[in-house]
Amino acid sequence: MSASVSKSRDVPKVTERGQCSELIDAIAKAMTLVAPKLTGHDRQYWSGMPSGNFAQVLEQQVFLPTKAVTQQQCCSAPEEVCRELLTIAVKEGLVVMAEGIKQPAALSNNAVVPMAKYIHTLLNSTHIIDCNADPFIPDGWSILPDDEQLANRVRGTFKWDRELQKNALYLDKGQKNGRWMKGDMLRRALDTQLVLPATVLDYLLINQHLIPETLRSQVTFFWGTIYGCKRNSRLYVRCLFGSGVRWQWSFRWLGYIWGNSNPAAVAAS
């Protein structure tokens, strides 16, 4: 994908704090997601920002400097901070400059705004996932045959939309109001739900900027793929959980319990 720079007169010049706040926030959200992958000087500087207040810290450094920093570390104007963030975003593959468009360091104030909005759009764009592809299979595990998987699981191509999927989580009535269910029982209850397979989980782990923050307060299970372990003959389902600024996967034995913080990921209606 490529970005185009708008030349509309409606694009505001980045000259005031109020105008810069939204712009910095959009880019900062992108950078918070890739910070753990940065290396060298980029990691040393940007990953030191508190993930929850990334944009706030940037604004404080721009408008209310509290400590001595070098010009390389802290730019003197908000638009310069944005250019620096855009440069790293390009390097990390969050955004691709269109042919003929200058690099972020040379962008005009007017051009920085649409570039930041492009990154925000990219973070929330729709992605196509092949749910027929084999997901990751841990050592010693195998994927159960089709006739032993949930009948209504999502198959074929699936469009992941970060905004639509943020609340696409299913809890059975047996998991609500302090109650819990064993996995074997929940498996039967989920048979009519459009549960997502582990292929989607694997895609999200690679593209962590697509994971809605609403999932962070719980452990989300991808019941569309049920595994069997050859060593102990137990059945397992893999899950997604947030750990700091990163996301990781784990698993649970179907003989264990599922409560109200263990929803199933389903396709948004």
C-alpha positions as CSV (number, residue, x, y, z in Angstrom):
1,M,0.0,0.0,0.0
2,S,1.1,3.5,-0.6
3,A,0.2,6.9,0.8
4,S,-0.7,10.0,-1.0
5,V,-0.2,13.5,0.3
6,S,-3.2,15.7,0.1
7,K,-2.8,19.3,-1.1
8,S,-6.2,20.4,0.0
9,R,-6.5,23.8,1.6
10,D,-8.5,22.1,4.4
11,V,-5.3,20.5,5.7
12,P,-4.3,22.4,8.9
13,K,-0.8,23.6,9.4
14,V,0.8,22.0,12.4
15,T,1.5,25.1,14.4
16,E,-0.5,24.9,17.6
17,R,-0.7,22.4,20.4
18,G,-4.3,21.6,19.9
19,Q,-3.7,20.7,16.2
20,C,-0.7,18.7,17.0
21,S,-2.2,16.6,19.7
22,E,-4.4,14.4,17.4
23,L,-1.6,14.1,14.9
24,I,1.0,13.0,17.5
25,D,-1.5,10.6,19.0
26,A,-2.2,8.9,15.7
27,I,1.5,8.3,15.0
28,A,2.3,7.5,18.6
29,K,-0.3,4.7,18.7
30,A,1.5,3.2,15.7
31,M,4.9,3.5,17.3
32,T,3.7,2.0,20.6
33,L,2.9,-1.2,18.7
34,V,6.3,-1.5,16.9
35,A,8.6,-0.2,19.7
36,P,9.5,-3.7,21.0
37,K,10.8,-4.5,17.5
38,L,13.1,-1.5,17.2
39,T,16.8,-1.8,17.3
40,G,19.9,0.3,18.0
41,H,19.3,4.0,18.7
42,D,15.6,3.7,17.8
43,R,15.1,1.1,20.6
44,Q,17.2,3.0,23.1
45,Y,15.1,6.1,22.7
46,W,11.6,5.3,21.6
47,S,11.0,2.0,23.5
48,G,11.8,3.9,26.7
49,M,8.5,5.7,26.4
50,P,5.7,4.5,28.7
51,S,3.4,2.6,26.4
52,G,0.2,3.9,28.0
53,N,1.2,7.6,27.8
54,F,3.3,7.6,24.6
55,A,1.6,10.6,23.0
56,Q,1.6,12.5,26.3
57,V,5.3,12.0,26.8
58,L,6.0,13.3,23.3
59,E,4.0,16.4,23.9
60,Q,5.7,17.0,27.2
61,Q,9.1,16.8,25.5
62,V,8.0,19.1,22.8
63,F,6.1,21.7,24.8
64,L,7.3,21.3,28.4
65,P,10.9,20.1,28.3
66,T,11.8,18.7,31.7
67,K,15.3,17.5,31.1
68,A,18.3,18.2,28.9
69,V,18.2,16.1,25.7
70,T,20.2,16.3,22.5
71,Q,18.6,17.7,19.3
72,Q,18.8,14.2,17.8
73,Q,16.8,12.8,20.6
74,C,14.1,15.5,20.9
75,C,13.0,17.7,18.0
76,S,12.2,21.3,18.7
77,A,8.7,21.3,17.1
78,P,5.7,18.9,17.0
79,E,5.9,18.5,13.3
80,E,9.5,17.5,13.6
81,V,8.5,14.8,16.2
82,C,6.0,13.6,13.7
83,R,8.5,13.4,10.9
84,E,10.8,11.4,13.1
85,L,8.0,9.0,14.0
86,L,7.1,8.7,10.4
87,T,10.6,7.9,9.4
88,I,10.7,5.0,11.9
89,A,7.2,3.9,10.8
90,V,8.4,3.7,7.2
91,K,11.5,1.7,8.2
92,E,9.3,-0.7,10.3
93,G,6.9,-1.3,7.4
94,L,3.9,0.5,8.9
95,V,3.7,2.8,6.0
96,V,5.1,2.9,2.4
97,M,5.9,6.2,0.8
98,A,4.2,6.6,-2.6
99,E,6.4,6.9,-5.7
100,G,7.6,10.5,-6.1
101,I,6.8,11.4,-2.5
102,K,9.6,12.7,-0.5
103,Q,10.9,11.0,2.6
104,P,9.2,12.0,6.0
105,A,12.2,14.1,7.0
106,A,11.6,16.4,4.1
107,L,7.7,16.6,4.3
108,S,6.1,20.0,4.7
109,N,4.0,20.7,7.7
110,N,0.9,20.4,5.5
111,A,2.0,17.0,4.3
112,V,2.7,15.5,7.7
113,V,-1.0,15.5,8.7
114,P,-2.4,13.3,5.9
115,M,0.6,10.9,6.3
116,A,-0.3,10.5,10.0
117,K,-3.9,9.9,9.1
118,Y,-2.8,7.3,6.6
119,I,-1.0,5.4,9.4
120,H,-4.1,5.5,11.5
121,T,-6.1,4.1,8.6
122,L,-3.6,1.4,8.0
123,L,-3.8,0.3,11.6
124,N,-7.5,-0.1,11.4
125,S,-7.7,-1.5,7.8
126,T,-9.3,-4.8,6.8
127,H,-7.0,-7.8,6.3
128,I,-7.8,-11.1,4.5
129,I,-6.9,-14.3,6.3
130,D,-7.0,-17.8,4.7
131,C,-8.8,-19.9,7.4
132,N,-8.2,-23.0,5.4
133,A,-4.5,-22.8,5.8
134,D,-2.8,-24.8,8.5
135,P,-2.1,-22.9,11.7
136,F,1.0,-23.3,13.9
137,I,1.2,-26.8,15.3
138,P,3.2,-27.1,18.6
139,D,5.7,-30.0,18.9
140,G,3.9,-33.3,19.8
141,W,0.5,-31.9,18.8
142,S,-1.8,-32.5,15.8
143,I,-4.9,-30.9,14.5
144,L,-8.1,-33.0,15.0
145,P,-9.8,-34.2,11.8
146,D,-12.5,-32.0,10.3
147,D,-15.3,-34.2,11.6
148,E,-14.0,-33.6,15.2
149,Q,-13.8,-29.9,14.9
150,L,-16.7,-27.5,15.6
151,A,-19.1,-27.7,12.7
152,N,-19.8,-24.0,12.4
153,R,-16.2,-22.7,12.6
154,V,-15.1,-20.1,10.2
155,R,-13.6,-21.5,7.0
156,G,-12.3,-20.1,3.7
157,T,-11.3,-16.4,3.5
158,F,-12.0,-14.2,6.5
159,K,-11.9,-10.4,6.6
160,W,-10.4,-9.2,9.8
161,D,-11.6,-5.7,10.7
162,R,-10.1,-4.4,13.9
163,E,-13.0,-2.1,14.7
164,L,-15.7,-4.6,14.0
165,Q,-14.0,-7.4,15.8
166,K,-13.3,-5.5,19.0
167,N,-16.5,-6.8,20.6
168,A,-16.9,-10.1,18.7
169,L,-16.4,-12.2,21.8
170,Y,-18.8,-15.0,22.9
171,L,-19.5,-16.1,26.4
172,D,-21.9,-18.9,27.1
173,K,-24.5,-18.4,29.8
174,G,-22.7,-21.1,31.8
175,Q,-19.6,-18.7,32.0
176,K,-21.5,-15.6,33.2
177,N,-22.4,-14.3,36.7
178,G,-19.5,-16.0,38.4
179,R,-20.2,-19.4,36.9
180,W,-17.8,-21.5,34.9
181,M,-17.9,-24.5,32.5
182,K,-15.5,-27.3,31.7
183,G,-14.0,-27.1,28.2
184,D,-15.6,-30.3,27.1
185,M,-19.1,-28.9,27.9
186,L,-18.3,-25.5,26.4
187,R,-17.1,-27.2,23.2
188,R,-20.6,-28.6,22.7
189,A,-22.2,-25.2,23.5
190,L,-20.0,-23.5,20.9
191,D,-21.0,-25.8,18.0
192,T,-23.4,-23.3,16.5
193,Q,-21.1,-20.3,16.9
194,L,-18.9,-18.8,14.2
195,V,-15.7,-19.4,16.1
196,L,-12.4,-18.3,14.7
197,P,-9.6,-20.8,14.0
198,A,-6.0,-20.6,15.2
199,T,-5.0,-19.3,11.8
200,V,-6.5,-16.0,12.8
201,L,-4.6,-16.1,16.1
202,D,-1.3,-16.7,14.3
203,Y,-2.0,-13.8,11.9
204,L,-2.7,-11.4,14.8
205,L,0.5,-12.4,16.6
206,I,2.4,-11.4,13.5
207,N,0.3,-8.2,13.0
208,Q,-0.2,-7.2,16.6
209,H,-1.3,-3.7,15.7
210,L,-4.5,-5.3,14.5
211,I,-5.5,-6.6,17.9
212,P,-8.2,-4.6,19.6
213,E,-7.3,-3.3,23.1
214,T,-10.7,-4.7,24.3
215,L,-9.0,-8.1,24.3
216,R,-6.4,-7.1,26.8
217,S,-8.5,-7.6,29.9
218,Q,-9.2,-11.3,29.1
219,V,-7.8,-14.5,27.7
220,T,-9.5,-15.0,24.2
221,F,-9.8,-18.6,22.8
222,F,-9.8,-19.6,19.2
223,W,-12.0,-22.6,19.3
224,G,-12.1,-23.0,15.5
225,T,-9.0,-25.2,15.8
226,I,-8.9,-28.0,18.4
227,Y,-5.6,-29.8,18.9
228,G,-4.7,-33.2,20.2
229,C,-1.5,-34.0,22.1
230,K,0.1,-37.3,21.2
231,R,1.9,-37.6,24.6
232,N,-1.1,-37.5,26.9
233,S,-4.1,-37.9,24.5
234,R,-5.6,-34.6,25.8
235,L,-7.3,-32.0,23.7
236,Y,-6.3,-28.3,23.7
237,V,-7.4,-24.9,22.4
238,R,-4.9,-22.1,21.9
239,C,-5.6,-18.6,23.2
240,L,-4.4,-14.9,23.0
241,F,-3.5,-12.7,25.9
242,G,-1.8,-9.4,26.5
243,S,1.6,-9.2,28.3
244,G,2.7,-5.6,28.7
245,V,2.8,-4.0,25.3
246,R,3.2,-7.4,23.6
247,W,0.7,-10.2,22.9
248,Q,1.4,-13.9,23.3
249,W,-0.4,-17.2,22.9
250,S,-1.0,-20.0,25.3
251,F,-3.3,-23.0,25.5
252,R,-5.8,-24.7,27.8
253,W,-6.8,-28.4,28.3
254,L,-10.4,-29.1,27.6
255,G,-10.7,-30.8,30.9
256,Y,-10.1,-27.4,32.6
257,I,-12.6,-24.6,33.4
258,W,-13.6,-21.5,31.4
259,G,-15.0,-18.5,33.2
260,N,-16.3,-15.0,32.3
261,S,-12.8,-13.8,31.3
262,N,-12.3,-16.6,28.8
263,P,-14.5,-15.7,25.8
264,A,-14.4,-17.4,22.4
265,A,-13.3,-15.2,19.4
266,V,-16.1,-15.3,16.9
267,A,-16.8,-13.6,13.5
268,A,-18.5,-10.2,13.9
269,S,-22.0,-10.2,12.6
